């Protein structure tokens, strides 16, 4: 007879393949299954209560940075075209 705390091969069906099973860890060391986990400093975590607020802030920052890059390129091309007009 099998003990309750142990799983023995007599209590499992033959089609179960336990060799392919993987043990999942719990806690901060567990596998994230494709999602990236980022640890925030405690003072930053107080401002951002969840992942959605962090993502919104980062998306906003990305848009601002991209807008600044576009405006910098526009100014640079205007300055170079102004210089070409003055020399001709």
N, C-alpha and C positions, 0 to 999 in steps of 0.2 A: 504494500500500500504506500502511496506517496504522501510525504509530509506537506502540510499546507504552505509552509514558508518556502519550499523549493518547487521549482518547475522541473518535472522530470519528463523524459521522452515518452513515458507510457501515457501521460495525460494530454499530449499534443498529437494533432493529426499528422499524418505522414507528409502532406503537402506544405506544411509550414517549414520554411527554410530560415532558421535562426541565424545562420552564418551571414546573411545579408542585412540583418538588423544593425542599426547604429545607435549607440547610446547618446542621448542628448544631455548636455550639461545644463544646469540651471544657474542663474545668477549672471554676473557680468562676464563670465568666461564662456557663456553659451554661444553657439553658432547663430549668426543672424540671418541665414538663408538668403543671401543676396542683398540685403539692405546694409547700408553703411551705418555704423554706430559711432557717434562722436560724443566724447565726454566734455561737458561744459564746466567751466569753473563755477563754484557756488554763487558768486556775486552775479555772474551772467545768467545762471539758471533762475535766479530770483526774478529777473526782468522778463524772461521768456518761460512761461509756464508749461509749454508743450512744443512738440515738433512743428506744428503748423505755424506758430508765431515765429519760430526761428527761421523757417523757410520763407515766410513773407518778408522778414527783415532782410534776408540774404538776397532774395529776388529783387527787392527794391534797390539794394546796394549795387547789384549787377546792372540794373537798368541805368542808374546814375553814372556808373563807371563807363558804360557803353555810350551814353549820351555825351559824356565829357570827352571820350576818345573821338567821337564823330565831330564834335565842335572843334576840337584841337586840330583835327585833320583839315576841316573846312577853313579854319583860320590860317593854317600853314599853306594851303593851296592858294588862298586869297593873297597872302603876303608874297608868295613866289610869283604870282601873276602880276601883282602891282609892281614888283621889282622889274619884271620883264618890260612893262609898259614904260617905265622911267628910263630904261637904258636904250630904248629904240627911238 
